[in-house]
Amino acid sequence: MKLRARYGTPAYVLDEAEVRERCRIYREALPRAEVAYAGKAFLCRAMAEWVAEEGLSLDVCSAGEIAVARSVAFPASRMILHGNAKTPADLQAAISYGVGRIVIDSTSEMVRLAAIARHRQRVLIRVTPGVDAHAHRAVATGIEDQKFGFSLSTGAAADAVRDVLAHPELDLVGLHCHLGSQIQEPVAYELAARKLVGLMAGLRDRFGVMLHELNLGGGHAVPYLPGDPEFDLQGFAGKISRLLRAECGKRRLPVPRLTVEPGRAIVSRAMVTIYRVLAVKHGVRTFVAVDGGMSDNPRPCLYGARYPVRALTAHARETQLATVVGRHCEAGDVLAADVPLPAGIRPGDLVVIPGTGAYNHSMASNYNMVGRPPVVAVRDGHARLLIRRETTDDLLLRDIGR
């Protein structure tokens, strides 16, 4: 109630201590690996500072994300630039700041990067390993017939390595892959690692190049609903370590340094979104309409994502099934369908949706000219504003008129 009075609704509320604890869990589980936080999940200046202070690297995808990291002096050597279609501005921003590694995703990008490199730029090749991690199609990135990387099965990945080696401005240090999101079992990563180690051996034999980094991306599953499975991080760490030693030993390769890129797994559970109920309608089903919606959380519309809902009300103890909907002019603007809520819920009550740290603020929009919510950090009983609420003046600022 105090947060609502001070910051209004809707509002994202982020637990700083939880973010830091998740960072430490990854560092402790993978002490010899590099852990790079995937900034696309959620990034702001404070988040970049926390990640830096906890000793993680940072995965960025645009000039904008680089600018956020640069504004807090995030160590450039610990940054990795991704993206299937990096713009010239993205590449220039990376070169200007001295981003440590750039993941090459196309031949044309390779040429552009070589042309602007000031020093020998460290790069990785993104490989599509043909591994189906059984993720939602919209976030399945390790299979064939999608936009990311160079195919392993067609030989495109080996050809890309050949082309990089022809550019003296580029220093090829390793391979990268990403299998998708909400991956529950380590077996998909084991299969990808086995394939990529095999590729490393083939590249050594064909080109005489020895690669020392292997980036297996992120996508580790996070539970949203009660009973949802959680990614076995400790099991993953042990299995991947043993597999790399065994596979590299068979092929007489040095064991590459492993990089993983958790994003959702770091921030998802650290954030909740607070809404105010605007209307309740009873009919074929009960609709509870709130003052946010698909503009601040598009994931249910995009992926069919499901969230639990908590209602803060003193009006009833009995529960009924209700569907929480947003304020936007779309029938599909549904935040949570058929969830148990107090039967007496009414306008003015608060609704809290947990687990909204990943891809909610990052993918928020101004649909219907609605301003994006603020981000409020809490720690040790104190709250502070990280990102202010977007106002109508903000929305008009870019509109220069006729």
RAHU-V160077 format. One record per residue. RES is the residue in one small letter. PHI is phi in whole degrees, 0 to 359 (999 if undefined). PSI is psi in whole degrees, -180 to 180 (none if undefined). NEAR is the number of other ideal C-beta (glycine too) atoms within 12 Angstrom. Layout:
RES&PHI&PSI&NEAR ; RES&PHI&PSI&NEAR
This chain:
m&999&-38&16 ; k&295&-39&15 ; l&295&-40&31 ; r&297&-44&26 ; a&296&-35&13 ; r&274&-38&19 ; y&243&-10&29 ; g&76&-178&25 ; t&227&157&34 ; p&294&161&43 ; a&207&139&44 ; y&271&133&47 ; v&239&122&40 ; l&244&128&45 ; d&270&106&32 ; e&298&-42&33 ; a&297&-37&20 ; e&294&-41&27 ; v&300&-49&42 ; r&297&-38&29 ; e&295&-41&21 ; r&296&-39&39 ; c&301&-44&34 ; r&291&-35&22 ; i&299&-42&26 ; y&291&-41&39 ; r&298&-41&28 ; e&287&-35&18 ; a&288&-30&29 ; l&231&66&32 ; p&294&-24&15 ; r&260&-2&19 ; a&259&164&31 ; e&268&130&36 ; v&251&117&40 ; a&247&119&50 ; y&290&130&47 ; a&278&99&41 ; g&298&-21&44 ; k&297&-24&37 ; a&296&-47&42 ; f&190&129&40 ; l&216&135&42 ; c&207&177&35 ; r&300&-45&25 ; a&296&-41&29 ; m&298&-42&45 ; a&298&-39&34 ; e&294&-43&27 ; w&298&-45&36 ; v&299&-43&44 ; a&297&-45&29 ; e&294&-27&23 ; e&273&2&28 ; g&86&13&23 ; l&272&159&43 ; s&273&179&38 ; l&224&127&49 ; d&263&121&44 ; v&239&161&42 ; c&229&3&36 ; s&200&167&28 ; a&298&-33&25 ; g&295&-44&22 ; e&293&-35&38 ; i&298&-41&39 ; a&297&-40&26 ; v&298&-47&33 ; a&296&-41&42 ; r&294&-34&25 ; s&295&-21&18 ; v&246&17&23 ; a&57&40&19 ; f&300&135&37 ; p&303&117&24 ; a&299&-33&28 ; s&294&-19&19 ; r&259&21&29 ; m&248&146&42 ; i&231&127&47 ; l&261&126&47 ; h&248&180&42 ; g&133&135&36 ; n&281&-20&25 ; a&217&70&19 ; k&290&133&34 ; t&282&163&21 ; p&305&-35&19 ; a&294&-38&20 ; d&299&-49&32 ; l&295&-41&36 ; q&294&-39&24 ; a&297&-40&30 ; a&295&-44&42 ; i&293&-41&32 ; s&299&-40&20 ; y&273&-15&30 ; g&83&35&25 ; v&308&133&44 ; g&300&-47&34 ; r&221&144&40 ; i&238&130&48 ; v&270&114&48 ; i&279&131&46 ; d&239&-5&38 ; s&202&160&25 ; t&293&-39&22 ; s&295&-37&19 ; e&297&-39&36 ; m&302&-45&35 ; v&294&-44&21 ; r&299&-43&28 ; l&295&-44&39 ; a&300&-34&28 ; a&288&-27&18 ; i&251&-5&25 ; a&300&131&28 ; r&274&-37&17 ; h&231&176&14 ; r&294&111&18 ; q&274&128&34 ; r&285&132&32 ; v&224&158&42 ; l&237&155&47 ; i&260&128&47 ; r&276&123&44 ; v&251&135&48 ; t&267&104&39 ; p&278&-6&42 ; g&72&38&30 ; v&249&122&36 ; d&268&110&23 ; a&268&8&36 ; h&61&39&21 ; a&271&167&29 ; h&304&142&20 ; r&306&-35&17 ; a&292&-19&20 ; v&233&22&32 ; a&267&112&28 ; t&239&6&39 ; g&255&-1&40 ; i&265&167&29 ; e&289&168&22 ; d&63&48&16 ; q&210&173&23 ; k&279&-10&19 ; f&266&139&33 ; g&76&-178&41 ; f&253&131&38 ; s&294&133&28 ; l&285&-43&35 ; s&291&-31&21 ; t&273&-8&17 ; g&90&0&18 ; a&296&-34&25 ; a&295&-45&40 ; a&296&-38&30 ; d&295&-37&23 ; a&296&-39&39 ; v&298&-45&39 ; r&304&-43&23 ; d&291&-40&26 ; v&298&-42&42 ; l&296&-20&24 ; a&279&-7&18 ; h&253&105&26 ; p&295&-16&13 ; e&285&-13&24 ; l&245&137&33 ; d&246&102&26 ; l&284&117&39 ; v&248&-14&32 ; g&180&-172&39 ; l&240&152&47 ; h&227&146&49 ; c&212&161&46 ; h&216&129&50 ; l&263&-17&46 ; g&138&-164&35 ; s&237&157&39 ; q&57&44&37 ; i&276&125&41 ; q&267&-32&27 ; e&247&139&25 ; p&294&-15&31 ; v&300&-33&23 ; a&296&-39&38 ; y&290&-36&43 ; e&297&-43&30 ; l&296&-43&28 ; a&296&-43&43 ; a&298&-41&41 ; r&298&-43&31 ; k&294&-41&31 ; l&286&-34&50 ; v&296&-40&39 ; g&299&-40&28 ; l&295&-41&42 ; m&301&-43&41 ; a&295&-42&27 ; g&296&-38&25 ; l&292&-37&32 ; r&299&-46&23 ; d&291&-37&16 ; r&278&-41&17 ; f&242&-8&22 ; g&73&22&13 ; v&258&136&27 ; m&249&119&22 ; l&259&140&37 ; h&241&5&25 ; e&229&140&34 ; l&226&114&41 ; n&254&116&42 ; l&262&11&52 ; g&68&-160&47 ; g&234&-131&47 ; g&90&14&40 ; h&293&130&46 ; a&295&144&34 ; v&235&133&36 ; p&287&136&22 ; y&252&-44&31 ; l&254&155&18 ; p&305&132&14 ; g&93&-12&9 ; d&296&139&19 ; p&288&153&16 ; e&246&144&25 ; f&299&134&34 ; d&275&87&21 ; l&294&-44&31 ; q&296&-42&18 ; g&296&-42&20 ; f&301&-48&35 ; a&301&-46&30 ; g&292&-44&17 ; k&294&-43&28 ; i&293&-40&38 ; s&299&-47&30 ; r&294&-41&19 ; l&296&-44&31 ; l&297&-41&34 ; r&297&-44&21 ; a&291&-47&18 ; e&292&-41&30 ; c&290&-35&30 ; g&296&-42&15 ; k&296&-33&16 ; r&259&7&24 ; r&55&49&14 ; l&245&147&27 ; p&292&145&21 ; v&290&122&28 ; p&287&157&36 ; r&286&129&27 ; l&273&138&38 ; t&237&136&41 ; v&237&154&46 ; e&231&70&45 ; p&287&138&46 ; g&235&-69&44 ; r&307&-42&42 ; a&295&-21&43 ; i&273&-43&45 ; v&248&-19&46 ; s&304&-54&43 ; r&282&-5&31 ; a&274&-4&37 ; m&233&144&43 ; v&234&157&36 ; t&244&131&47 ; i&255&129&41 ; y&237&161&43 ; r&250&135&34 ; v&287&130&39 ; l&257&-34&26 ; a&203&152&22 ; v&231&127&31 ; k&238&131&19 ; h&251&131&17 ; g&195&-131&9 ; v&305&-38&9 ; r&220&168&19 ; t&265&124&28 ; f&254&130&31 ; v&247&109&44 ; a&265&134&29 ; v&241&172&44 ; d&272&19&34 ; g&227&-146&44 ; g&146&-141&40 ; m&294&-17&33 ; s&286&-26&34 ; d&250&-11&44 ; n&210&88&48 ; p&276&-3&31 ; r&297&-39&37 ; p&300&-37&32 ; c&287&-39&26 ; l&283&-43&20 ; y&238&-1&23 ; g&71&25&19 ; a&297&145&34 ; r&240&140&26 ; y&231&150&37 ; p&283&162&28 ; v&226&139&42 ; r&239&134&25 ; a&250&137&35 ; l&254&100&25 ; t&210&150&28 ; a&251&13&14 ; h&270&-18&19 ; a&198&149&18 ; r&258&-31&14 ; e&289&152&13 ; t&245&159&19 ; q&217&159&22 ; l&282&134&22 ; a&217&158&37 ; t&247&122&32 ; v&272&120&47 ; v&239&160&38 ; g&266&-174&39 ; r&265&1&30 ; h&271&160&27 ; c&278&59&15 ; e&215&130&19 ; a&297&-26&13 ; g&277&5&19 ; d&281&74&30 ; v&241&126&34 ; l&270&-36&45 ; a&201&122&39 ; a&262&135&25 ; d&52&60&22 ; v&249&149&32 ; p&287&124&24 ; l&226&158&39 ; p&303&136&28 ; a&297&-26&20 ; g&265&16&23 ; i&301&142&40 ; r&213&166&27 ; p&306&139&20 ; g&100&-23&23 ; d&292&162&34 ; l&257&144&39 ; v&239&132&46 ; v&241&129&36 ; i&246&115&44 ; p&277&168&31 ; g&74&30&35 ; t&256&20&47 ; g&288&-27&42 ; a&257&124&46 ; y&67&19&35 ; n&262&-66&42 ; h&300&-40&40 ; s&298&-35&35 ; m&255&9&25 ; a&296&152&30 ; s&228&179&28 ; n&251&32&22 ; y&306&138&25 ; n&62&22&18 ; m&56&42&19 ; v&263&131&27 ; g&289&148&28 ; r&285&148&31 ; p&290&164&43 ; p&282&163&34 ; v&246&123&43 ; v&245&127&35 ; a&265&140&35 ; v&236&142&29 ; r&198&131&21 ; d&53&40&10 ; g&81&2&11 ; h&245&147&15 ; a&239&146&25 ; r&213&150&21 ; l&279&128&24 ; l&261&-44&33 ; i&227&124&29 ; r&285&163&20 ; r&294&141&28 ; e&281&134&27 ; t&252&172&17 ; t&295&-31&13 ; d&298&-39&12 ; d&298&-42&18 ; l&294&-35&19 ; l&279&-17&14 ; l&299&-38&13 ; r&275&-14&11 ; d&271&101&12 ; i&274&0&6 ; g&81&-165&6 ; r&271&none&3
